[in-house]
Amino acid sequence: MDETCQHLAYREEGDGQSFETARAFCTVTGSFVQPMRADVCNARYGLDPETDCEFYAEAEPATADGSDADR
């Protein structure tokens, strides 16, 4: 499964630098992430962002009944 995480963006510039190849940027932490972290975010190699990423849960607030608090 190679779905793109909603919290991951690929950028060719940032932090005052530009890159030949787009790099993974986590919108939750506001920082560029290592390729392995991007693999977690994109659910590659059997990884699950909901259980394998400590930042994903922080970005997904839900009420006790499982629905989104803001909806």
C-alpha positions in Angstrom: 0.0 0.0 0.0 1.5 3.3 -1.1 -1.0 5.9 0.0 0.3 9.3 0.7 -0.2 10.6 4.2 -2.2 13.7 4.6 0.4 15.1 7.0 3.3 14.6 4.6 4.3 17.1 1.8 7.2 16.9 -0.5 9.2 20.1 -0.9 12.1 21.1 -3.1 13.0 24.0 -0.9 12.9 24.9 2.8 15.0 26.1 5.7 16.7 28.5 3.4 17.9 25.7 1.0 16.8 24.2 -2.3 17.1 20.6 -3.2 17.4 18.7 -6.5 15.0 16.0 -5.2 11.9 16.9 -3.2 12.2 15.9 0.5 9.5 14.8 2.9 8.1 17.5 5.1 5.9 16.6 8.1 3.1 19.3 8.5 2.5 18.1 12.1 6.0 18.7 13.3 6.7 21.5 10.8 10.0 19.9 9.9 11.7 17.8 7.2 11.8 14.1 8.1 14.1 11.2 7.3 13.1 8.8 4.5 12.3 6.1 7.1 9.8 8.4 8.7 8.2 9.1 5.3 7.9 5.3 4.9 5.9 5.1 8.1 3.8 8.1 7.0 3.1 6.4 3.7 2.3 3.0 5.2 5.1 1.3 3.3 6.6 -2.1 4.3 3.7 -3.0 6.5 4.0 0.1 8.7 0.9 1.9 10.0 1.0 5.6 10.6 -1.8 5.3 13.3 0.2 2.9 15.4 3.9 3.4 14.2 4.0 7.3 14.2 3.9 9.2 17.5 3.0 12.4 15.6 0.0 11.0 13.7 -2.1 10.5 16.8 -1.4 14.0 18.0 -2.7 15.4 14.6 -5.9 13.3 14.7 -8.0 14.5 17.6 -11.2 12.5 18.2 -13.9 12.4 20.8 -14.6 9.4 23.0 -17.2 8.0 20.4 -14.5 8.1 17.7 -15.9 11.0 15.8 -13.9 14.2 15.0 -14.3 16.8 17.7 -14.5 19.7 15.2 -17.2 18.3 13.0 
